Structures are given as structure tokens and as C-alpha cells.
């Protein structure tokens, strides 16, 4: 399980770098500054939480703890939902789609996953 979370964090790291570079270069020609800021927020939270996934993997190397496993899955879900919804919204805007703001309504679900993941890490430490 620890290797799984570590591997996922490393792949998500490579993806975050690629998406950050895409946003800094190619995307600037397609969308306005507000959309670029939203993209940067998605990349920023993506980066923060890939480190949380790696931390989860390191903690799991010390022993299986159900709270850590849950935290890891919540961080992965948070990246997919929070950052993923923002990436999708901006990419759709870049293609000319006009009614994409509804995607912003699911973004907070990813944020709740991030918060829960951190709380589960806390619970994992407290239960050891």
C-alpha cells in the first residue's frame, strides 16, 4: 500500500509540472487572466496534496493504519475533483464553451476531501 501511494504521488507530480507549464505558456494565449489564476490555483492545490499523498505513503511504511489509507484516498479524490474540475472548466473555456461555470459547483467537494484527508492523518497519528 505504501508503494502505491508513493507511486501515485510521483506520477501526480509529473502531471502537475506538465499542467503548470502548459498553463504558464500555451494557455495564456487562449484564456483571460482570471482563468489563468484559476488554473494556477488548481496546480497549486494539486502540488500541495501530492506531497500529502507521499507523506501518507511514508507513514504507511511504518505500519498499516486505516486512517492513513483513507487519508491517501481522500487526497487523491481531492486532486481529481478539486483540481480536475478547475482544469476541465478552463480547458472548456479555452475551446470556446460558454456555459462551463457549473463545474465550479463541484470544486468544493474536492476541497472537503482535502480537509477530511488532513483530519484523517491527524486521527491516524492520534490512534498510533
Secondary structure, 3 states (H helix, E strand, C coil): CHHHHHHHHHHHHHHHHHHHHHHHCCHHHCCCHHHHHHHHHHHHHHHHHHHHHHHHHHHHHCCCCHHHHHHHHHHHHHHHHHHHHHHHHHHHHHCCCCCCHHHHHHHHHHHHHHHHHHHHHHHHHHHC
